[in-house]
Amino acid sequence: MGYRLLTEDSNIRGLWRAPAAAWESEPAQKIRGLNKRWVILLVSIVLALVILVSYHPLTITNALSSTTSPSTTSPSAPLVWPSAVLVDGTPILKPRDFKIIGILFFGRRDTLSVLECYLRANLVSHGGFLDEIHFVVNTGNEDDIAWLANMVVQVKDYRRVELEEDGFTQNFNSIYAQSIERDHMYIKIDDDLVWMSPTAIPELVNTKLNHPESFAVLASLINSATMGWVQYRLGAVHSYFPERQPPILEPSSEDTGDESYGPKAWRASALPTWQSPNGDDEIEEFPHADKAGKADKAPIGSIGGAPYANHRWLPLRDEDRYIAKTPIAEAEYQGDGNSWHMWTIAAQQHYSLLENLEKGLLRKYHIGDEGIWNMRYDRTNINLFAIWANDILDNLPFEGADDEQLISSDLPRKQHRQNLVQTRALTAHFSFAVQKEMYDTDLLSRYRAYANEMVCTAENQIPIVNLASEEKDQETRWR
């Protein structure tokens, strides 16, 4: 059965199953009156011939699937377009009557180096939905700007946007006014995302088209000020505690660690089971400092700080019986609550995601038939969302410097258009500004390892860091 954009119904605009009559050709109408058995025989013969002539082996990419001829495809070659993307079991095609443009405010190179593999996989030229990705330079770091410039010139659908202001700015009126064009759909992407589900962007686009009454459609974040509370109660977060002492690993010729710890490690199944510091089965709550939103980083080894640099978290493997004693139990459904400032809640969510990825359990994050969680005008994070350009431009200038408050709460409330979270559009948000301790975990290395193995092509593998190198200081050498 075919799929197409429906525009006849004024209340619904989206990708739906089209009735058979809408796809019926003129020759088909002429033979409709013939004997049914002859029609079936004729159709069967034609289908068999078409299959024989057009058959090619399937090549499946790690991120988005399409069909290509293996004789012309290399690991880094673009996929055939247009391609159908399966969304909740339904194949949908990218809309053609408007552009879908990714916009990313660039200022963090370490996380963007991981995210870039996902961005490239979501381009139209690689079988995805993004016609272009615009990188808005919002940093004064010359080394990072040079790195971005080198990356952008390698991909024809990447664009670099220079602001009139030099260096970092929080003048979002200027940023949006200089980087957005009317009548296109934009996918706003933060540069500190480190994982994205394969159909996250098609899900956002599809939901936005199906719900034109919405102001924006947001992805469900791993490490969110609000959705972590929801995901915990959906059973998507598991029991983890930080490891107290660095692991003792057998030395390797390449100093690359092993499957449980090192630049190629990401699988939760390779981690040892967490053990109580006193050697018995007593579950001890991990102490944390109440920073009350302060951005100061807790020193390594202090109360509330990391136990050691680039430490890992270990599963309790207790069927989550003791999860109420782990950090996630303190998660709050609040824009500036515990889930925002407690790095331990973030770390536990990230390790749980990697476990769910390995086990194929992303469905644990999904809600209901449509996958929609309605924010009801509550403030939430806007790290990945779909919105029409006109809904931004028509509301400029923004009042104040907090575009998250405006886009997630104030403007939707003013216009009586609610924001929807599509829980099947998942993405991992590495850290908030007040969660600096996240860089004392080995999670960035784990996401880098996952991307290299599962998403990146041979052409854009992320360089790994030699974990045993003494040339880097203790604070950063495991990242």
Sequence and secondary structure as in RCSB ss.txt:
>XXXX:A:sequence
MGYRLLTEDSNIRGLWRAPAAAWESEPAQKIRGLNKRWVILLVSIVLALVILVSYHPLTITNALSSTTSPSTTSP
SAPLVWPSAVLVDGTPILKPRDFKIIGILFFGRRDTLSVLECYLRANLVSHGGFLDEIHFVVNTGNEDDIAWLAN
MVVQVKDYRRVELEEDGFTQNFNSIYAQSIERDHMYIKIDDDLVWMSPTAIPELVNTKLNHPESFAVLASLINSA
TMGWVQYRLGAVHSYFPERQPPILEPSSEDTGDESYGPKAWRASALPTWQSPNGDDEIEEFPHADKAGKADKAPI
GSIGGAPYANHRWLPLRDEDRYIAKTPIAEAEYQGDGNSWHMWTIAAQQHYSLLENLEKGLLRKYHIGDEGIWNM
RYDRTNINLFAIWANDILDNLPFEGADDEQLISSDLPRKQHRQNLVQTRALTAHFSFAVQKEMYDTDLLSRYRAY
ANEMVCTAENQIPIVNLASEEKDQETRWR
>XXXX:A:secstr
  EEEE SSSS  EEEE  GGGG  HHHHHTTTS HHHHHHHHHHHHHHHHHHH       SSS     TTT  T
TS   SS  EEETTEEE   SSS EEEEEEE  HHHHHHHHHHHHHTBGGGTSSBSEEEEEE    HHHHHHHHH
HHTTSTTEEEE  SS S    HHHHHHHH  TT EEEEEETTEEEE TTHHHHHHHHHHH TT S EEEEEES T
THHHHHHHTT    EEE SS       TT    SSSSTT   GGGS     TTSSS          TT      T
TSTTS SSTTB EEE  STTTTGGGSGGGG  SSTTSHHHH HHHHHHHHHHHHHHHHHT GGGG  TTT EEE 
TT     SEEEEEHHHHHTT S SSS HHHIIIIIHHHHHT   EEEEEEEEEE   TT GGGGGBSHHHHHHHH
HHHHT  STT      TT SSS TTTTT 
